[in-house]
Amino acid sequence: MVQEVWLNVESYVTGRLVPADDALSSAVETALAAGMPAIEVSPPHGKLLHLLARLRKASQILEIGTLGGYSTIWMARALAPGGRIVTLEKEPRHAEVARANFEKAGVSALVDLRLGVALETLPKLAAEGAAFDMVFIDADKENNASYLDWALRMSRAETLIVVDNVIRDGAVADPNTTDPRAQGVRRLYDALKDHPRIDATAIQTVGSKGYDGLILGIVKEA
């Protein structure tokens, strides 16, 4: 019954605040058709990422975890003029589907998709001198703390860092959890606690993706 309420409310919000978009709908459909898990952000959360990027006036965005490119498209459309989004994906098939989705959405010229394991790609990006205005972390949860570390290395003052799936049906609050993903998120919270360079909070969410949430953090200094 509770889940039904969540779905009804999400449908209501989406119908009124998230305009229908063929390219975004196709990105979800093609990902499912390719056998990818349905773990892309929901439409309201996709628009939230879009609005956050606009508020930040982001010209350089880093996304860790591309999947089918749904969230990438939302953020690419919010880039400041001349901007780009670098998105990291380790699965070749996912990258192939995402590139086709970028083409259909008309954002291919704005997206730099890097294929490979993120913890191998991130040091190369840092060596290039990359610096980002916004970072969205939505990959394997076990490595969240390491992704945060690399994000901070490539951040400016006021860089916005967003991390998805940080509540895990409440498992994040259980010190005895044996779920490696929840354990990875707990390590992320430990890394953020009293961190001198970032000020963060978490927001719990419900909807088609279940009971989960986001971390939002602002980098204090470069």
C-alpha positions in Angstrom: 0.0 0.0 0.0 2.8 2.4 0.9 4.7 1.6 -2.3 1.5 2.3 -4.3 1.3 5.7 -2.7 4.9 6.4 -3.6 4.3 5.4 -7.2 1.1 7.4 -7.5 2.8 10.6 -6.2 5.8 10.1 -8.4 3.5 9.8 -11.4 1.6 12.9 -10.4 4.8 14.9 -9.9 6.2 13.7 -13.2 3.1 14.4 -15.1 3.0 18.1 -13.9 6.7 19.0 -13.6 8.6 16.8 -16.0 7.6 17.4 -19.6 7.3 14.3 -21.9 10.5 13.9 -23.9 11.0 11.4 -26.6 14.8 11.2 -26.3 14.7 10.6 -22.6 12.0 8.0 -22.8 13.9 6.3 -25.6 17.1 6.3 -23.4 15.2 4.3 -20.8 13.6 2.0 -23.3 16.7 1.2 -25.2 18.6 0.5 -22.0 15.9 -2.0 -20.9 15.9 -3.6 -24.3 19.7 -4.1 -24.1 19.2 -6.0 -20.8 20.5 -3.3 -18.5 19.1 -3.1 -15.0 16.4 -0.4 -14.5 18.6 1.6 -12.1 18.7 5.0 -13.8 17.4 7.9 -11.8 13.7 8.6 -11.9 12.3 11.4 -14.0 11.9 13.8 -11.1 15.5 13.1 -10.0 16.8 13.5 -13.5 15.2 17.0 -13.6 16.7 17.7 -10.1 20.2 17.0 -11.5 19.3 19.3 -14.4 18.2 22.1 -12.2 21.2 21.7 -9.9 23.5 22.0 -12.8 21.7 25.1 -14.0 21.9 26.7 -10.5 25.6 25.9 -10.4 26.0 27.3 -13.9 28.2 24.3 -14.5 30.4 24.2 -17.6 32.3 21.2 -16.6 30.5 18.1 -15.1 31.8 14.7 -14.2 29.5 11.7 -14.0 30.8 8.4 -12.6 28.5 5.7 -13.9 26.8 6.3 -17.3 24.6 3.2 -17.8 22.3 4.1 -20.7 23.0 7.8 -20.5 19.6 9.0 -19.1 21.1 11.2 -16.3 23.9 12.3 -18.6 21.4 13.7 -21.1 19.6 15.6 -18.3 22.8 17.2 -17.2 24.2 17.8 -20.7 21.2 19.9 -21.5 21.9 22.1 -18.5 25.5 22.9 -19.3 26.6 26.5 -19.6 27.6 27.5 -23.2 30.8 25.9 -24.3 30.6 23.3 -21.5 31.0 19.5 -21.5 30.2 16.5 -19.4 32.7 13.7 -18.9 31.0 10.4 -18.1 32.7 7.2 -17.1 31.4 3.7 -18.0 33.2 0.4 -17.6 30.8 -1.8 -19.6 31.3 -1.6 -23.4 27.7 -2.5 -24.2 26.4 0.2 -21.9 28.7 2.7 -23.5 27.5 1.7 -27.0 23.8 2.1 -26.0 24.6 5.4 -24.2 26.3 6.9 -27.3 23.3 6.1 -29.5 21.1 7.8 -26.9 23.3 10.9 -26.8 23.0 11.0 -30.6 19.2 10.8 -30.5 19.1 13.5 -27.8 21.3 15.8 -29.8 24.0 16.1 -27.0 26.8 14.0 -28.5 29.0 17.0 -29.0 28.7 17.9 -25.3 29.6 14.5 -23.9 33.0 12.9 -23.5 32.4 9.3 -22.6 35.4 7.5 -21.2 35.3 3.7 -21.3 37.1 1.8 -18.6 37.1 1.1 -14.9 36.5 4.4 -13.1 39.3 4.0 -10.6 41.7 3.6 -13.5 40.1 6.5 -15.6 40.0 9.0 -12.8 43.8 9.3 -12.2 44.1 9.9 -16.0 41.6 12.7 -15.8 43.4 14.3 -12.9 46.7 14.1 -14.8 45.0 16.0 -17.6 44.3 18.8 -15.2 40.6 18.3 -15.3 38.5 20.4 -12.8 34.7 20.2 -12.5 31.9 22.4 -11.3 29.6 19.5 -10.5 30.2 15.8 -9.9 27.5 13.1 -10.0 28.5 9.7 -8.4 26.3 6.8 -9.4 28.4 3.7 -9.9 29.3 0.7 -7.7 28.6 1.7 -4.1 31.5 -0.3 -2.7 34.0 2.3 -4.1 32.0 5.5 -3.2 34.6 6.7 -0.7 37.3 6.4 -3.4 35.2 8.2 -5.9 34.6 11.0 -3.5 38.4 11.3 -2.9 39.0 11.6 -6.7 36.1 14.0 -7.1 37.6 16.3 -4.4 41.0 16.2 -6.1 39.3 17.6 -9.3 37.0 20.1 -7.6 37.1 23.9 -7.4 35.7 26.0 -4.5 31.9 25.7 -4.7 31.9 22.5 -6.7 28.7 20.6 -6.2 29.0 16.8 -5.5 25.9 14.6 -5.7 25.9 10.9 -4.7 23.0 8.6 -5.5 21.6 5.6 -3.6 22.9 6.6 -0.1 20.0 5.2 2.1 19.7 1.7 0.7 16.2 0.9 2.2 17.6 2.1 5.6 20.5 -0.4 5.6 22.9 2.5 5.8 22.0 3.1 9.4 22.6 -0.6 10.4 26.2 -1.0 11.7 25.8 -4.8 11.4 24.7 -4.8 7.7 26.4 -7.4 5.6 25.4 -5.8 2.3 28.7 -4.7 0.6 26.9 -1.8 -1.1 25.5 -0.5 2.2 28.9 -1.0 3.8 30.4 1.1 0.9 27.9 3.9 1.5 28.7 3.8 5.3 32.3 4.3 4.4 31.3 7.3 2.3 29.5 8.8 5.3 32.5 8.2 7.4 34.7 10.0 4.9 32.3 13.0 4.8 32.0 13.3 8.6 34.0 16.3 9.7 35.8 16.4 6.3 37.6 19.8 6.1 36.9 20.4 2.4 33.2 19.6 2.0 30.0 20.5 3.6 27.2 17.9 3.0 23.8 16.6 3.8 21.6 13.7 2.8 18.0 13.7 1.6 15.8 10.6 1.9 13.6 9.8 -1.2 10.8 7.4 -2.1 9.3 6.4 -5.4 9.7 4.0 -8.3 13.3 3.4 -7.2 12.2 2.4 -3.7 13.4 3.9 -0.4 16.7 5.6 -1.0 18.3 9.0 -1.1 20.9 11.5 -2.3 23.9 13.2 -0.7 24.5 16.8 -1.7 27.8 18.4 -0.8 29.5 21.7 -1.6 33.3 21.9 -1.7 34.6 24.6 0.6 38.0 25.3 -1.0 40.0 24.2 -4.0 
